[in-house]
């Protein structure tokens, strides 16, 4: 019989360009039991992004209103843009035993750790080198040179938060990194603390002996 399980929050953080978004997409493609938390943001959409799938795009006034009303589980300002996670759908998913994937920075992760520490699994993604990070940012061809330079200048500050995370993956080879991420998720799902139905299951098992 299936054992009742509480969902978990799997957070991926990294400096921009280290590959966390690609790993997030790869994990969801490989594992149908986890879904992405869709954040709201005040930044403009990028080519190929879809409203409601990648982000919910809102203006500054609406973002400020939601933050003040406590409607975000976490929120932050990154490169002068607001990013926030709607609280209600995440809490409902955990209660249903569903896992939620987050592609957020260290600021948002700290807020999640303060509010939902027992549900949180934190993974920091590192690039194999500064040269590779710069190359990945340039190959994205989504940002002008001055924005790429700004992201590189902030990378060291972002990387300094790696000790706050439960796991660290150096994303040199995508398939190897993805396999490591899948292993982390599998192990965390089996933690006794995430299985509130385990006590009842064991009781029934013992009674049947």
Long-range contacts (C-beta under 8 A, 24 or more apart in sequence): 1-201, 3-195, 3-197, 3-198, 3-201, 4-97, 4-195, 4-196, 4-197, 4-200, 5-97, 5-189, 5-194, 5-195, 5-196, 5-197, 6-94, 6-95, 6-97, 6-119, 6-194, 6-195, 6-196, 7-93, 7-94, 7-95, 7-96, 7-97, 7-98, 7-99, 7-100, 7-119, 8-94, 8-99, 8-100, 8-119, 8-120, 8-121, 8-188, 8-189, 8-194, 9-90, 9-94, 9-99, 9-100, 9-102, 9-112, 9-116, 9-119, 9-120, 9-121, 10-34, 10-99, 10-100, 10-101, 10-102, 10-121, 10-123, 10-184, 10-185, 10-188, 11-102, 11-104, 11-108, 11-109, 11-112, 11-120, 11-121, 11-122, 11-123, 11-165, 12-101, 12-102, 12-103, 12-104, 12-123, 12-125, 12-181, 13-104, 13-105, 13-106, 13-109, 13-122, 13-123, 13-124, 13-125, 13-158, 13-161, 13-165, 14-124, 14-125, 14-126, 14-127, 14-158, 14-171, 15-127, 15-133, 15-151, 15-154, 15-155, 15-158, 15-159, 16-137, 16-151, 16-154, 16-155, 16-158, 17-127, 17-133, 17-134, 17-136, 17-137, 17-140, 17-151, 17-155, 18-125, 18-126, 18-127, 18-133, 18-136, 18-171, 19-125, 19-127, 19-136, 19-171, 19-174, 19-177, 20-103, 20-125, 20-171, 21-103, 22-174, 23-125, 23-169, 23-171, 23-174, 23-177, 23-178, 23-181, 24-101, 24-103, 26-174, 26-178, 26-181, 27-101, 27-178, 27-181, 27-182, 27-185, 28-101, 30-178, 30-182, 31-182, 31-185, 33-98, 33-99, 34-98, 34-99, 34-100, 34-101, 34-185, 35-93, 35-98, 35-99, 35-100, 35-101, 36-100, 36-101, 36-102, 36-103, 37-85, 37-89, 37-90, 37-100, 37-101, 37-102, 38-86, 39-83, 39-84, 39-85, 39-86, 39-104, 40-66, 40-72, 40-82, 40-83, 40-84, 40-85, 40-86, 41-81, 41-82, 41-83, 41-84, 42-81, 42-82, 42-83, 43-79, 43-81, 46-142, 47-142, 56-86, 73-111, 73-112, 73-115, 73-116, 74-104, 74-107, 74-108, 74-109, 74-111, 74-112, 74-115, 75-108, 75-111, 76-104, 76-105, 76-107, 76-108, 76-111, 78-105, 78-107, 79-147, 79-150, 79-151, 79-154, 83-108, 94-119, 99-185, 99-189, 105-158, 106-158, 106-161, 106-164, 109-161, 109-164, 109-165, 110-164, 113-164, 118-193, 121-166, 121-167, 121-184, 121-185, 121-188, 122-164, 122-165, 122-166, 122-167, 123-165, 123-166, 123-167, 123-168, 123-169, 123-181, 123-184, 124-161, 124-162, 124-164, 124-165, 124-167, 124-168, 124-169, 125-168, 125-169, 125-171, 125-177, 126-159, 126-162, 126-168, 126-169, 126-170, 126-171, 127-170, 127-171, 128-170, 128-171, 128-172, 130-155, 132-172
